[in-house]
């Protein structure tokens, strides 16, 4: 698959997820085969005011390419100016978030709230596409309250975007219920630019099923990748061979947990790194022996040695 002129090495993307898909975790997912990764979503307005935390979110490594910077906002002039600024960095794409369902985002008319106004969607994408020398992509849902993904996708394509990611739920559904793959199939038949399908891909079999059913160009894995970077390796292998690789062993999981922790400490320092790692640890240890007690003990950890001590007790 190509986005603009840039070749994506395979058809599996890691979804941008606030609080999780920072540089260290993106690198791990890349090592396991993710073909495309995104920064956590960044407020264009905060970037305009040079918020330090926002600037950290946009840091990318040479090992991540292709990588997209995901921006959100509702002001076409601010978004286009910030897209132009971010395009001067080493990111490969500018991705616009028009799918986030969080109330703190939608109450400002941002994220998935934009889906209720296709004309504004067109205006934003057009302004950003004209300002950015790099390809522009957009992540959407099937609608805000009403299903209007076809209309919105066609507006995005007409405005000059190079690809679209579609999550098969409305904003009102958040992450409940079942993702609608039919709308992904319908949108794919109505646009010429690449479409990435997103929603309820929890296994290699799900990935193949979505690709086969919807004819989308690629799939995006979100929550199923948390604490489970192996899903990229296993999905790629399954798509290429039809064979399911075994789940990682306990020692293999512990090795990656410690590698992830060390990378996060190197990136953010031990104090912040350990505390931010706690959310990842809760995901990694699902299914571990005595997981509830282990989670409690790990949440008290204040150093890498503390985490090593708790995990090594399992071996």
C-alpha positions as CSV (number, residue, x, y, z in Angstrom):
1,X,0.0,0.0,0.0
2,X,1.1,3.5,-0.8
3,X,0.0,6.7,1.0
4,X,0.9,9.5,-1.3
5,X,4.3,8.5,-2.7
6,X,5.3,6.7,0.5
7,X,5.4,2.9,0.5
8,X,4.0,1.2,3.7
9,X,5.9,-2.0,4.3
10,X,2.8,-4.0,5.2
11,X,-0.9,-3.5,5.7
12,X,-1.0,-3.5,9.5
13,X,-1.0,-0.3,11.5
14,X,-0.8,0.5,15.2
15,X,-3.6,2.8,16.3
16,X,-2.7,6.1,18.1
17,X,-3.8,5.7,21.7
18,X,-3.4,8.5,24.2
19,X,-1.2,7.5,27.2
20,X,0.1,4.3,25.4
21,X,1.6,4.8,22.0
22,X,4.6,6.9,23.0
23,X,7.9,6.5,21.2
24,X,9.2,3.5,23.3
25,X,6.1,1.5,22.7
26,X,5.8,2.4,19.0
27,X,9.4,1.2,18.6
28,X,8.6,-2.2,20.2
29,X,5.5,-2.6,17.9
30,X,7.7,-1.7,14.9
31,X,10.2,-4.4,15.9
32,X,7.3,-6.9,15.9
33,X,6.2,-5.8,12.5
34,X,3.8,-2.9,12.7
35,X,3.9,-1.3,9.2
36,X,2.7,2.1,10.2
37,X,2.6,3.9,13.6
38,X,1.3,7.2,14.8
39,X,2.2,9.6,17.6
40,X,-0.4,10.1,20.4
41,X,-2.8,12.7,19.4
42,X,-1.5,16.3,19.8
43,X,-3.6,19.4,20.2
44,X,-2.8,21.9,17.5
45,X,-3.8,24.7,19.8
46,X,-1.3,23.5,22.5
47,X,1.3,23.1,19.9
48,X,0.7,26.7,18.8
49,X,1.4,27.9,22.3
50,X,4.5,25.6,22.5
51,X,3.3,23.5,25.4
52,X,6.4,21.4,26.5
53,X,4.4,18.2,27.1
54,X,2.9,18.5,23.6
55,X,6.3,18.9,22.0
56,X,7.5,15.7,23.7
57,X,4.6,13.7,22.2
58,X,5.8,14.6,18.7
59,X,9.3,13.2,19.1
60,X,10.0,10.3,16.7
61,X,12.9,8.0,16.2
62,X,14.7,7.0,13.0
63,X,13.6,3.4,13.6
64,X,9.9,4.3,13.4
65,X,9.5,5.2,9.8
66,X,6.9,5.4,8.3
67,X,5.4,7.4,11.2
68,X,2.6,9.9,11.3
69,X,2.1,12.8,13.6
70,X,-1.6,13.0,14.7
71,X,-3.1,16.4,15.3
72,X,-6.5,17.4,16.5
73,X,-8.4,20.6,16.6
74,X,-11.3,22.4,14.9
75,X,-9.8,25.7,13.6
76,X,-8.6,25.3,10.0
77,X,-6.1,28.1,10.3
78,X,-4.4,26.8,13.4
79,X,-4.4,23.2,12.1
80,X,-2.9,24.2,8.8
81,X,-0.2,26.3,10.4
82,X,0.7,23.6,12.8
83,X,0.6,20.9,10.1
84,X,3.1,23.0,8.1
85,X,5.3,23.3,11.1
86,X,5.2,19.6,12.0
87,X,5.9,18.7,8.4
88,X,9.3,20.3,8.8
89,X,10.2,17.5,11.2
90,X,11.1,13.9,10.2
91,X,7.5,12.6,10.3
92,X,6.2,11.0,7.1
93,X,2.5,12.0,7.3
94,X,0.2,14.4,9.0
95,X,-2.9,12.6,10.4
96,X,-6.0,14.5,11.6
97,X,-8.0,13.0,14.4
98,X,-11.7,13.3,13.7
99,X,-12.6,10.1,15.6
100,X,-11.8,10.6,19.3
101,X,-15.0,10.1,21.3
102,X,-13.7,11.5,24.6
103,X,-16.1,14.2,26.1
104,X,-13.2,16.5,26.9
105,X,-12.4,16.6,23.2
106,X,-15.9,16.6,21.7
107,X,-17.2,19.3,24.0
108,X,-14.8,21.7,22.2
109,X,-16.1,20.6,18.8
110,X,-13.0,18.5,18.1
111,X,-12.4,14.9,17.5
112,X,-15.5,12.9,16.4
113,X,-17.7,16.0,17.0
114,X,-16.4,17.2,13.6
115,X,-18.3,14.4,11.9
116,X,-21.5,16.2,12.4
117,X,-20.3,19.0,10.1
118,X,-19.0,17.5,6.8
119,X,-18.5,21.0,5.4
120,X,-16.1,22.0,8.2
121,X,-14.3,18.6,7.7
122,X,-13.8,19.5,4.1
123,X,-12.5,23.0,5.0
124,X,-10.1,21.7,7.6
125,X,-8.7,18.9,5.4
126,X,-8.4,21.2,2.4
127,X,-6.5,23.8,4.4
128,X,-4.1,21.3,5.9
129,X,-3.5,19.5,2.6
130,X,-2.6,22.8,1.0
131,X,-0.3,23.8,3.9
132,X,1.5,20.5,4.4
133,X,4.2,19.3,2.0
134,X,3.7,15.8,3.3
135,X,0.7,13.5,2.8
136,X,-2.3,14.2,4.9
137,X,-4.5,11.3,6.3
138,X,-7.6,11.4,8.4
139,X,-9.0,9.1,11.1
140,X,-12.8,9.1,11.4
141,X,-15.7,7.0,12.9
142,X,-18.8,6.0,11.0
143,X,-20.6,9.0,12.4
144,X,-21.3,11.1,15.4
145,X,-24.8,10.2,16.3
146,X,-26.0,9.7,12.7
147,X,-24.1,7.4,10.3
148,X,-22.6,9.6,7.6
149,X,-19.2,8.0,6.9
150,X,-19.6,7.9,3.2
151,X,-20.4,11.6,2.9
152,X,-17.5,12.5,5.3
153,X,-15.0,10.2,3.5
154,X,-15.9,11.6,0.1
155,X,-15.5,15.2,1.5
156,X,-12.1,14.2,2.9
157,X,-11.0,12.7,-0.4
158,X,-12.2,15.7,-2.4
159,X,-10.3,18.0,0.0
160,X,-7.0,16.4,-0.9
161,X,-6.3,13.7,1.7
162,X,-4.1,10.7,0.8
163,X,-5.8,8.1,3.0
164,X,-8.6,7.5,5.5
165,X,-8.8,5.3,8.6
166,X,-12.4,4.3,9.5
167,X,-13.5,3.0,12.9
168,X,-16.7,1.1,12.5
169,X,-18.6,2.7,15.5
170,X,-20.3,6.0,16.0
171,X,-19.1,8.4,18.6
172,X,-22.1,7.5,20.8
173,X,-21.0,3.9,20.9
174,X,-17.5,4.8,22.2
175,X,-16.0,1.2,22.3
176,X,-19.2,-0.7,23.1
177,X,-21.2,-3.0,20.9
178,X,-19.8,-4.5,17.7
179,X,-17.9,-2.6,15.1
180,X,-19.7,-2.2,11.8
181,X,-17.6,-3.7,9.1
182,X,-20.4,-3.2,6.6
183,X,-19.8,0.6,6.6
184,X,-16.1,0.0,6.1
185,X,-16.9,-2.1,3.0
186,X,-19.4,0.6,1.7
187,X,-16.9,3.5,2.2
188,X,-14.1,1.5,0.5
189,X,-16.4,1.1,-2.6
190,X,-17.0,4.9,-2.7
191,X,-13.5,6.3,-2.6
192,X,-10.3,5.8,-4.6
193,X,-7.7,6.7,-1.9
194,X,-6.5,3.9,0.5
195,X,-8.9,3.0,3.4
196,X,-7.6,1.5,6.7
197,X,-10.2,-0.5,8.6
198,X,-10.4,-0.2,12.4
199,X,-12.6,-1.8,15.0
200,X,-12.8,-5.2,16.8
201,X,-9.5,-6.6,15.4
202,X,-8.5,-8.8,18.3
203,X,-6.6,-11.6,16.6
204,X,-4.8,-12.6,13.3
205,X,-8.0,-14.2,12.2
206,X,-10.0,-11.0,12.7
207,X,-7.4,-9.1,10.6
208,X,-7.8,-11.5,7.7
209,X,-11.6,-11.5,8.1
210,X,-11.8,-7.7,7.9
211,X,-9.4,-7.5,4.9
212,X,-11.4,-10.2,3.1
213,X,-14.8,-8.9,3.9
214,X,-14.4,-5.2,3.4
215,X,-11.6,-5.1,0.8
216,X,-9.9,-2.3,2.8
217,X,-6.3,-1.6,2.0
218,X,-5.0,-2.2,5.5
219,X,-6.1,-2.8,9.0
220,X,-5.4,-0.9,12.2
221,X,-5.0,-2.6,15.6
222,X,-5.8,-0.6,18.7
223,X,-6.7,-2.0,22.2
224,X,-5.7,-5.5,21.2
225,X,-2.1,-4.3,20.9
226,X,-1.9,-3.0,24.4
227,X,0.5,-5.3,26.3
228,X,0.6,-7.5,23.2
229,X,3.0,-6.3,20.6
230,X,3.3,-9.9,19.4
231,X,-0.1,-9.4,17.7
232,X,1.7,-7.7,14.8
233,X,4.2,-10.6,14.3
234,X,1.5,-13.2,14.6
235,X,-0.9,-11.3,12.3
236,X,1.7,-10.8,9.6
237,X,2.7,-14.5,9.7
238,X,-0.9,-15.6,9.5
239,X,-1.7,-13.3,6.6
240,X,1.4,-14.5,4.7
241,X,1.2,-18.3,5.5
242,X,-2.2,-19.1,7.0
243,X,-0.4,-20.5,10.0
244,X,-1.0,-19.3,13.5
245,X,2.1,-18.8,15.6
246,X,1.9,-19.9,19.3
247,X,1.4,-17.3,21.9
248,X,4.6,-15.9,23.5
249,X,5.9,-17.8,26.5
250,X,6.0,-16.3,30.0
251,X,9.8,-15.8,29.8
252,X,9.4,-14.1,26.4
253,X,6.7,-11.8,27.8
254,X,8.9,-10.8,30.8
255,X,11.8,-10.1,28.5
256,X,9.8,-7.6,26.5
257,X,8.2,-6.1,29.6
258,X,11.7,-5.3,31.0
259,X,12.9,-4.0,27.6
260,X,9.9,-1.7,27.4
261,X,10.4,-0.5,30.9
262,X,14.1,0.2,30.3
263,X,13.2,2.1,27.1
264,X,10.6,4.2,28.9
265,X,13.1,5.0,31.7
266,X,15.7,6.0,29.1
267,X,13.2,8.3,27.4
268,X,11.5,9.9,30.4
269,X,13.6,9.2,33.4
270,X,13.0,6.6,36.1
271,X,10.4,8.5,38.2
272,X,8.1,9.3,35.3
273,X,9.0,6.2,33.3
274,X,8.0,3.8,36.1
275,X,4.8,5.5,36.8
276,X,3.7,5.6,33.1
277,X,4.8,2.0,32.7
278,X,2.1,0.9,35.3
279,X,-0.7,1.3,32.7
280,X,1.3,-0.9,30.3
281,X,2.1,-3.5,33.0
282,X,-1.7,-4.0,33.7
283,X,-2.1,-4.9,30.1
284,X,1.0,-7.1,29.8
285,X,0.1,-9.3,32.8
286,X,-3.4,-10.2,31.9
287,X,-3.5,-14.0,32.2
288,X,-0.3,-14.2,34.3
289,X,-0.4,-16.4,37.4
290,X,-2.0,-14.5,40.3
291,X,-2.4,-11.5,38.1
292,X,-4.4,-9.4,40.6
293,X,-1.8,-9.7,43.3
294,X,1.0,-9.1,40.8
295,X,-0.7,-6.0,39.5
296,X,-1.0,-4.6,43.0
297,X,2.7,-5.3,43.7
298,X,3.8,-3.8,40.4
299,X,1.8,-0.7,41.1
300,X,3.9,-0.1,44.1
301,X,7.2,-0.4,42.2
302,X,9.3,2.7,42.1
303,X,12.4,1.4,40.2
304,X,13.3,-1.0,37.4
305,X,14.8,-3.4,40.1
306,X,11.4,-3.5,41.8
307,X,9.7,-4.6,38.6
308,X,12.5,-7.2,37.9
309,X,12.1,-8.6,41.4
310,X,8.3,-9.1,41.1
311,X,8.5,-10.6,37.6
312,X,11.4,-12.9,38.3
313,X,9.4,-14.5,41.1
314,X,7.2,-16.0,38.3
315,X,10.1,-17.8,36.6
